[in-house]
Amino acid sequence: MAEGVRMRLAATTLDALDARELAGFYRRFLGWEVSEDEPDWVMLRAPGGGAGLSFQTERAYVRPVWPAGPGDPQMSMHLDIEVDD
């Protein structure tokens, strides 16, 4: 990593069969506002700032099993890291 590059966690991103549907659930549950809304991508912002929640449509999505056993589909998510350059 280059000297002086600043990074911050922008969001945790969850895969979904329908990004808008899952984002709508969390928007109602948390009371957070939508900051980005695209056909396959929705981002919610925390009211006090900090990392948000993002949802992306994954065409090959398989619903996870909880608790997962051997061979069961696992939950899928990733962190979005924002850099200043």
N, C-alpha and C positions, 0 to 999 in steps of 0.2 A: 504494500500500500504506500502511495506517495506521501511524503512528509506534508503535514498541514491539511490533508483532506479530511473534512469533517463528515461524519455519517450519523444518521439517526434512524431508529426504527419508525417507519412510516405507517405500517399496517401489518396485521396478520391476515393472510388470505386463505379463505376456505374454498375448496372446490365444491361444486354443486351441479346437479342435473339442470337446475334453473336458477341462475344467480339472482334474478330479481325476486323470485319467490322466497329464497332463503334470506336475502337481505331484508325483505319486508317483515319477516318474522322477527329478526333481531332489531330492526328499527322500532317496531311496536314494543318489543320486550324491554329494550334499553332506553327508548325515548331519544335515540340519537338521530341526527339529521343526515340526509343523503348529500354527499358532497360531489360525487361523480356518478353518472348513470348512463351507461352505454349498453348496447344490446346484450353483450355477454360479460359485462363487468359493472359492479356497483360498489361504491365505497361509502362507508359511514364514518363520520367524524365524531370523536368524543367531545362532549360539550366543553370540557375544561382544557382541551388541547391534548397533546400526546398522541400515541399510536391509535389508529383507527382500525376498523374491520373492513376487509374487502372480500368480495364474493365473485368468483369467476365460474362461468359455465364451462364444464368439461364434458365434451361429447361422449367420451368413453366412461363416464362416471358410473360407478357401482356403489349403491348405498352401503355404508359400513355396518358392521354388526357389532353391537355393544352388549356385554363384553365380548371381544373377539376371541375366537378359538383358533386352533391350527387350521390354516387354509381359508379363514374367513376374510372378507374385505376389511381393510383397515381404514381409519379416518385419514384424510389427506389434507394437508395445509402447508403453507410456507410463509416465511417472513419477508416483507418488502423492506429493503434497506435503501434509504435515500441518501445520496451523496451531493455535496455542494459544487461539484465540477461537472 
